[in-house]
Amino acid sequence: MTSSESRKTTGFTLVELLIVIAMIGIVITIGAPSFNGFIRENRLKYSARSVAVSLQTARLRAISANRRCFVDFAPGSLTPADSFYTIWLDQDGDLAFDNGEDDSTYLSPPDTKDGFSGYKLPAGVSFGASGVGTGPESISIPGDGIDFGGSNKVGFTSRGLATIGAVFIKGESGSNYAVTVSGLGAVRTWRWSGSQWE
């Protein structure tokens, strides 16, 4: 056996390598739009769950502190279009926000806007609904996406009772979620399937 016969070379030729790279490029091109849609949908679902958790947290805080606690979707001069909300404990019982009450919950919210600490919805997610006539349980959908008895804030009493209403959250892909609060303080998250709320 000659030395040239005993040496077998393994590996890819340049043509094989280029074919593999082209195939990877095609797979990425085909999969990228669906992956982006997946990310947008998960961002919207996360936002709806975060609002629901904030509402449940405010209820528990109201009970534990024996004071009213509010989730305010338009604090101060902000509006629901700002996609921002805060949680505050009514320390003095006047049913109005006073300086420092947003820090009274000891939740350490991650965002701030116009001097309020709170929670900002991620890019591409906002309050409201698109392409839907009515909300779950035939709730009417307000223009700004938030309605708690004509107000943009929901209050929880020291017994856990709440202002009845809903928050609607929409994504840039056209998906819709709703978070409802019952008079007993029960919080429920809904998703629009395209034909009904589930």
Buried (B, 14 or more C-beta within 10 A) or exposed (E): EEEEEEEEEEEEEEEEEEEEEEEEEEEEEEEEEEEEEEEBBEBBBEBBEBBBBBBBBBBBBBBEBEBBBBBBBBBEEBBBEBBBBBBBBBEEEEEEBEEEBBBBBEBEBEEEBEEBBBBBBBEBBBBBBBEBEEBBEEBEBBEBBBBBEEBBBBBBBEEEBBBBBBBBBBBEBEBBBBBBBEEEBEBBBBBBEEEEBE
